[in-house]
Amino acid sequence: MGCPLHDVKPTQFYIATKSPPADERNRVLKYGKMFAVFDRFGDIERVGLGEEGIFSEGTRFLSELALYIGNQRPLLLSSTVREDNSLFTADLTNVDITRDGQVVIPRGTVHVTRSKTLWRGACYEQLRISSYALSAISIPITVQFSADFADLFEVRGTKRARKGQHLEPQVKRDSVALSYRGLDDLVRSTNIRCTPAPERISSQGCEFDIVLQPKQEIVVEIVVACLCGSCAERKDDFVTALEAVSEEMRTSGSNGGCYVHSSNEQFNDWLRRSGADIRMMTVGNPETDYPYAGVPWFSTVFGRDGIITALECLWMNPRIAKGVLKYLAANQATEVIPESDAEPGKILHEARGGEMARLGEIPFGRYYGSIDSTPLFIFLAGAYYQRTADLGFIQSIWPNIEAALEWIERYGDRDQDGFVEYCRRTNRGLVQQGWKDSNDSVFHADGTIAEPPIALCEVQGYVYAAKRAAAQLAAILGRHDKANALELQARNLKIQFEESFWCPDLEMYALALDGSKRPCRVRTSNPGHCLYTGIASRDHAHRIARTLLSPDFFSGWGVRTVAVSEARYNPVSYHNGSVWPHDNAMVALGISNYGFRDLAARILSSFMDVSANVELHRLPELLCGLERRSGEGPTLYPVACAPQAWAAGAAFMLLESCLGMSIDAPNKQLILEQPYLPPVLQQLWIRRLEVGSGSIDLYFERKDNAVRVEIMEKRGEVEVLVRWPR
């Protein structure tokens, strides 16, 4: 029997929310395996969701940080993160400082510019302290700190039976070392170094006695280094670190050399932030050109997230796709390991490096529990070749593609019914293994949870696209028998899919087939992915496109994951009625592929409005699915990651969907199929778009309901095909 509505329990790796966040406008920095979440003051507080801190390798190395001016928390004037995500800056001033009931330093006398950057395992902080008093003043500046060395999954809410040992703090004249020996026997240390040396220092904090003449400025630097095992601490200063990370952000380029600009500054702000967020999620990672999924909960390698982010950005920057494919090929499963859901040929779901992962307290050290990463890996390989004509790289990963195809046939379809299903092999793994991986995300019309093994509709689309992509690659490599067999399998899957999944009365494909092959007759956004992969028939695709943009789905901010009329619809749930940018981007490109450019443009316009209404123009991982209300912004989801790589990448795929753009690098062609611009975008420029060994500059102009395309400049051999309906 399935679970009734009231019996569904949160997953054991549920992100706990025991109290509301103190401030939803946290400031985030990330470099490589290290990230930091501060409040707007630049402090770290143990309040709200508890996600603030400085983290590295899945561990919180600093759990409390508080700055005081004259023994009082300062007044916040403003704070922000630089557009390239390299620098956090807050402007602070003092409250009234009293002595014996008298104000001795009026508020606003002392100004502190507080700046932070992350680089190579350390957080570099600079305090520029200035006085605007008419005479000399003396004021203490205090910094309090502590380190709990909590595993990220503890921060998320997982309880542990035992923990390691906090070691004796090592206090020197200008530094403090706080250390912890984990149950994995690894010593983790937080080294806090001050320049100049403070007047007083202990394991709980440090205090500087600042004497300032009128208009004088004093600079204090505090470096927090996160060290594991035998790692050595670097001795760089703030300026060196900031210059280095700024240069890396500048030269990494989430968009390759391509540059997009429009006549709408709101759109431009959104694209700049999206590109900067993808750079931040990529720069410094040991996995070259692989964007981590999201801060704070998923700042690590995720197979599905990396692949989808690469697909979103592929037309602008194929480097990300190559980095993702290369890493996932190198970490493809080669044996059956039930406790990590690994099987030969299967593609990685996620990799974690914290204490709990190292000890096996959670299964995610190297975990393969996703049903879609493997076919998506093959699909991305085909798309990468089409975008780049990089045959040498495809040849190098062809054995991995073949192993992935073998996994689909042998393990993905265990009952040999033609569909790929999942059922976890360990009771500690994920119950649901599609992208909607909440425990309650796959259900029947009455709300009953579907029993495994489960065949999701979008996964059949991914498999269809994977086999077609592999067939094309096999033909290019001269393996024509293999290519013909794969094409036949894809055609047969498409026929069988239509017969088993289409629900005429819903005008939708079923969400899934359960373990008894009963369809989950629920209207969801999942069939939009079937349009994206091309498995949908044209007639059914047209009905789905109209349905997904109907009021039951479209909130005004985007397409909901579940229709309002369904039993489990909940606009503040994670997957059952919320709005996800990456989901919408794939839906938009899917409906665009069947000719609905205007509907794709409607989705793009809605997310442009979201970006205008959220902090830093940054699309979060997801939004609540509440109806858009006039004059109000979107309702934010309380534990959403921001930044999230595939939320950032959504902007580029949404633009691709409107322009009907595809690149055929082997034939050196750029194809624009019935390009369309929404009314909010009257003019658009794309410069230095690489096609094969050449590149091109394009200008688009909206005229009434049509779009004029002008080739501004071509470099090398590039053919541009603009196709209009006859």
Secondary structure as UniProt FT lines:
FT   HELIX           5..7
FT   TURN            12..13
FT   STRAND          27..31
FT   TURN            32..33
FT   STRAND          34..38
FT   TURN            40..41
FT   TURN            48..49
FT   STRAND          53..56
FT   TURN            57..58
FT   STRAND          59..62
FT   STRAND          64..69
FT   TURN            70..71
FT   STRAND          75..81
FT   TURN            83..84
FT   STRAND          88..93
FT   STRAND          97..99
FT   TURN            100..101
FT   STRAND          102..105
FT   TURN            107..108
FT   STRAND          110..119
FT   TURN            120..121
FT   STRAND          122..131
FT   STRAND          137..146
FT   HELIX           152..156
FT   STRAND          165..166
FT   STRAND          170..171
FT   STRAND          175..181
FT   TURN            183..184
FT   STRAND          187..195
FT   STRAND          200..202
FT   TURN            203..204
FT   STRAND          205..212
FT   TURN            214..215
FT   STRAND          217..228
FT   TURN            229..230
FT   HELIX           238..252
FT   TURN            254..257
FT   STRAND          259..262
FT   HELIX           265..280
FT   TURN            281..284
FT   TURN            288..289
FT   TURN            295..297
FT   HELIX           303..313
FT   TURN            314..316
FT   HELIX           319..330
FT   HELIX           338..340
FT   TURN            344..345
FT   STRAND          350..351
FT   HELIX           355..359
FT   STRAND          366..367
FT   HELIX           373..388
FT   HELIX           391..407
FT   HELIX           408..412
FT   TURN            413..415
FT   TURN            427..428
FT   TURN            439..440
FT   TURN            445..446
FT   STRAND          454..456
FT   HELIX           457..476
FT   TURN            477..478
FT   HELIX           480..501
FT   STRAND          502..503
FT   TURN            504..507
FT   STRAND          508..509
FT   STRAND          512..513
FT   TURN            515..516
FT   HELIX           526..533
FT   HELIX           538..548
FT   TURN            551..553
FT   STRAND          559..560
FT   TURN            564..565
FT   TURN            567..568
FT   TURN            571..572
FT   HELIX           581..593
FT   TURN            594..595
FT   HELIX           597..613
FT   HELIX           615..617
FT   TURN            630..631
FT   TURN            638..639
FT   HELIX           645..659
FT   STRAND          661..664
FT   HELIX           665..667
FT   STRAND          669..673
FT   TURN            679..680
FT   STRAND          683..691
FT   TURN            692..693
FT   STRAND          694..703
FT   TURN            704..705
FT   STRAND          706..715
FT   STRAND          719..723
//
